[in-house]
Amino acid sequence: MGHRDTGVEKLQPVEEARRLRIEVHDHDYSGRGLTPREPGPDDEGGRGLVLVGQLADSWGVDRSRLTSGNAVWATLSA
């Protein structure tokens, strides 16, 4: 599983009262954050946040307290 050009550092599932929160942390120190793209049918990448948005009850991007990069989080109903 790849995430931009920064690599995935940590996948952290956290169970909260019949909800599952998943966090993915990277080492992107640019501070740009992440924005969903609209990939074309022949694009090899750019679908990660689109899939997260379709599957999750809620999601977002914060600064990671573990890596100082990005932390993408999503909550799913259990």
C-alpha positions as CSV (number, residue, x, y, z in Angstrom):
1,M,0.0,0.0,0.0
2,G,1.5,3.3,-1.0
3,H,0.6,6.8,0.1
4,R,1.9,9.6,-2.2
5,D,5.7,9.5,-2.3
6,T,6.1,9.6,1.5
7,G,5.3,6.0,2.5
8,V,3.0,4.8,5.2
9,E,4.6,4.9,8.6
10,K,1.9,3.5,10.9
11,L,-1.6,2.1,10.6
12,Q,-3.4,2.4,14.0
13,P,-6.9,0.9,14.5
14,V,-8.7,2.2,17.6
15,E,-12.0,0.7,18.6
16,E,-14.5,3.1,20.2
17,A,-18.0,2.0,21.3
18,R,-19.1,0.1,18.1
19,R,-17.0,2.4,15.9
20,L,-13.6,1.7,14.4
21,R,-11.2,4.6,13.9
22,I,-8.3,3.9,11.5
23,E,-5.3,6.2,11.3
24,V,-2.6,6.2,8.7
25,H,0.5,8.3,9.5
26,D,3.2,9.4,7.0
27,H,6.4,11.4,7.0
28,D,5.3,14.3,4.7
29,Y,6.7,17.3,6.5
30,S,5.6,19.8,3.8
31,G,2.5,21.0,5.7
32,R,0.5,20.9,2.5
33,G,-2.0,18.4,3.9
34,L,-3.9,16.2,1.5
35,T,-6.6,16.9,-1.0
36,P,-8.8,14.3,-2.8
37,R,-8.2,14.1,-6.5
38,E,-10.4,13.0,-9.3
39,P,-8.3,10.3,-11.0
40,G,-9.0,9.4,-14.6
41,P,-9.7,5.7,-15.6
42,D,-6.1,5.1,-16.6
43,D,-4.4,6.8,-13.6
44,E,-2.5,4.4,-11.4
45,G,-2.9,6.5,-8.2
46,G,-5.1,9.1,-6.6
47,R,-7.9,6.9,-5.4
48,G,-7.0,6.5,-1.8
49,L,-8.9,9.4,-0.3
50,V,-11.8,8.9,-2.8
51,L,-12.2,5.3,-1.4
52,V,-11.9,6.5,2.2
53,G,-14.6,9.1,1.6
54,Q,-16.9,6.5,0.1
55,L,-16.5,3.9,2.8
56,A,-16.1,5.9,6.0
57,D,-18.7,7.5,8.2
58,S,-16.4,10.4,8.7
59,W,-12.7,11.2,7.9
60,G,-10.1,13.9,7.9
61,V,-6.5,14.8,7.9
62,D,-4.5,16.1,10.9
63,R,-0.9,16.7,11.7
64,S,0.5,13.4,13.1
65,R,1.5,13.4,16.7
66,L,3.6,10.3,16.0
67,T,5.5,11.3,12.9
68,S,4.9,15.1,12.5
69,G,3.6,14.3,8.9
70,N,0.0,13.7,7.9
71,A,-2.4,11.5,9.8
72,V,-5.4,10.5,7.8
73,W,-8.2,9.1,10.0
74,A,-11.5,7.5,9.3
75,T,-14.3,6.2,11.4
76,L,-16.4,3.2,10.4
77,S,-19.5,1.8,12.1
78,A,-19.0,-1.6,13.6
